Amino acid sequence: MSAVAVVLLETFCCLGLGAAALRALGLDAETTRGEQWTLAFAVGFGILGWLMFPLGVAGYLGPLPLTALLTAGALGTVLLKRGERIFEPPTLDGVGAVLVALLAVVLAFDLAEGLAPPADADTLAYHFPVPARFIEAGRIEFIPEALTGAAPFVVQLTYVPALALGGERALTLWTMLSGWMPAALLFALARRHLGFNWSLAVVLIFLTTPAVIYGGGTGQVETRITLFVMVAAWGAARAVATGRPNYALVAGLGAGFFAAAKYTGLLFTAAAGLMVTIQRRWLSHGLAFAVAMLAAGFQWYAWNAIHTGDPTFPVLFQWLGRDDLGWWSKAHDLAFKQIYFPIESPLPKSPLWLLGFPFKATVAPSVLPDAGRVGLGPFGLLLLPFAALGVWRFRDRARRSPLFVYAALAALFYVAWFFFGGSQRVRHLLPVLPLLLICVTVAAHCVAAEPAIRRPLLAAVAATLVIQIAGHAVFAINYFKFLAHGESREAFLTRNVNGYAAVPWINANLGPADRVYTDQRQLIYGLNVPQFFGSPQQASVELDPQKTDLRRLYWQLHAVGITHLLLPRTAAARAGYYTPPLDLLARSGCLKSMMSFEVSQVQSRTLPGLAAARETLDLHRLEGEGCLC
């Protein structure tokens, strides 16, 4: 099946599954066509990932079962509304025409990325290798690795049909399309509160937000999680407004799918549950929300609990973890967290920094991990004065608006994430960005009629669009070069992925009987031979030089089947020049050199003019145990 056909079939499957769910809940009759189609995709996207779990655990990840599932789901599209326009836009004025043209340009940027091979490090490290591993095994297997292996994977499971039936091209096109759908749902929800031009401007700002540019076309999940957040917010707001528990059910589905996609979804479920229950019908709505949320979100937590004892592995491992795991221990868990948390959460978790974090992340992001290139853009801060004025002037109306639920959800999640989240990466806030964009824009729009306010407000919107679209254009140049020059896949990846020059040789000269140890996580997806990722996120091969001696290290490598090691040299080019404790192997003669690769360390795929460092990767064969004598 062609890549395009697979992506279309999977799209119709999501639409059909979601349409069936909305019909079963009795919600489809109360939506416009645009709302129904976009909500159906969002709900169906989660249901598809949910259905893939029992299918995978049962060992039915072959082409026939996957095709049957997608086809059966697609039949539900007969339940979608037809005959009326999806978004019913008014006649375009000059501003609207410009915004539509800019949207077409932005989508062209994304399409170029969708037609190129994947090059994002996180995507190559686990977002794509996880579904590839499941496909190769024909079933879902437990992956004994913290954070990137034993984690919720409802989004990544939607990658399985695309990759299994259409190959890598279908997978990258699917991530492109599923990265667009949040923008469509955002437009549908915004149209309830804003005119066509303002709604389109909000969509453009979302699509060109740095964090969306960075992750929307990759395997990273945050952009796609926004679908679940908007479903939950819409359901919670409608539940409060109508008093009907079926809306609380759909809110629970959205929150549960978020939890099934990322651990931070547990914080969002608490916020959404609170919003559903602080009303007169708190008991019936709370029960409906809880049942739907648990049904949608329980799978991966039960899976982790069965294999580790900790449903949120490794968060609660010190208290709930099993003592008989050879690949993880409570001592290693404690040491890992002592290293991980200070790096991932550099700012104090205090009320002062709770207020200051958005400003720090936008204006001076260098301290925060990834914030310098993966932020949420300037729009929120630029519109903050106008939004604050609008909220103050219309505060009585604001309390009764459905947007109050949106704003409260975003605020509650932010507070919970700041104080209880494990990482301060700004992109982890991306799931609630659509709620913030709608609320801030509507509040600012309330005072836009005054000329003294309208001009600076429009200037702030225009400035944001110019800055972000320009950034998106620079980001897309790399992908247009790939398409325009007819560059091969190998050449593109060599140019964009650190250390990739070693991959073709390893794939050509090693086989399924070998297993390569590497700490180069971005190479995992490209390696066609078995590999083992050496990192502190596992304890099968202990990497703490204070706890490891030569014999222990050697037999740990032997126990996990390592035959070869791909190691980066340190600056000192002499015997034993690898990072401790791996230098023990070189010094003892346990490594036999096979090949060296001079590779580049790309500073930026977006700005290739930045000087690229050079590095040497050495491939060694692990010698027999005689080297220990």
Helices and strands as residue ranges (DSSP letters): H 3-24, G 28-30, H 33-57, H 63-74, G 75-79, H 94-114, H 121-122, I 123-127, H 129-137, H 154-157, H 159-190, H 196-207, H 210-215, H 222-242, H 245-259, H 265-277, H 282-297, H 299-308, H 317-320, H 330-344, H 351-363, G 365-367, H 379-393, H 395-400, H 402-420, G 426-432, H 433-445, H 451-484, H 489-496, H 502-509, E 516-518, G 521-523, E 531-533, H 550-559, E 564-568, H 583-588, E 591-601, E 613-622, G 625-628
